[in-house]
Amino acid sequence: MELKDYILMEIEGLKRNSSRVLDTLKQSEIAWKPASGCNSIGLILFHIAKSEDSFVQSRLKQKPELYESGKWYEKLNLPKDEAGAHYTVDQVNAFPVPELKTLLAYFEAVRANTLEYLKSLSAADLDRKITMPHFGEISAAGMFSLITGHASGHIGEMSYLRGIQRGMDK
């Protein structure tokens, strides 16, 4: 199996898992937090999308994030400079979870961009090295590994929050 095909398979698995978690949720459920300072499903979903947007657009493609170029900050009713990560407890508590429909549209736009870019890469492109803060030098393939591992962990968190609210498999 080619490396690119394996990465595509992993990304498809993320789609299945996130859909399973997010299907049928209501706005109140994605905004719910189990306690002060705890992330909501909506904040986690935004973080996954914003991180992937940054990893692919800023780091790999060296272009502005879709969040900025597509004016997703306006659509999501969030600040233009919203980082999507490294929140304080007060920032977590104050995060205004966007409407699920709009949040999913941003997530899907980011993912479509990721897939389009990945499909355009050659095997040699996947070996290209970039420097990442906190990670050092990493290959493009390593970035896709980071994207899938990062999203997978957070999808698990969202699944747990869904389970707390609804019980198992509901």
ABEGO torsion letter per residue (X at the ends): XBAAAAAAAAAAAAAAAAAAAABGBBAAAAABBABBGBBBAAAAAAAAAAAAAAAAAAAAAGBBBAAAAAGAAAAAGBBAABAGBGBBAAAAAABBBBBAAAAAAAAAAAAAAAAAAAAABBAAAAABBBBBBGAEBBBAAAAAAAAAAAAAAAAAAAAAAAAAAAEBGX
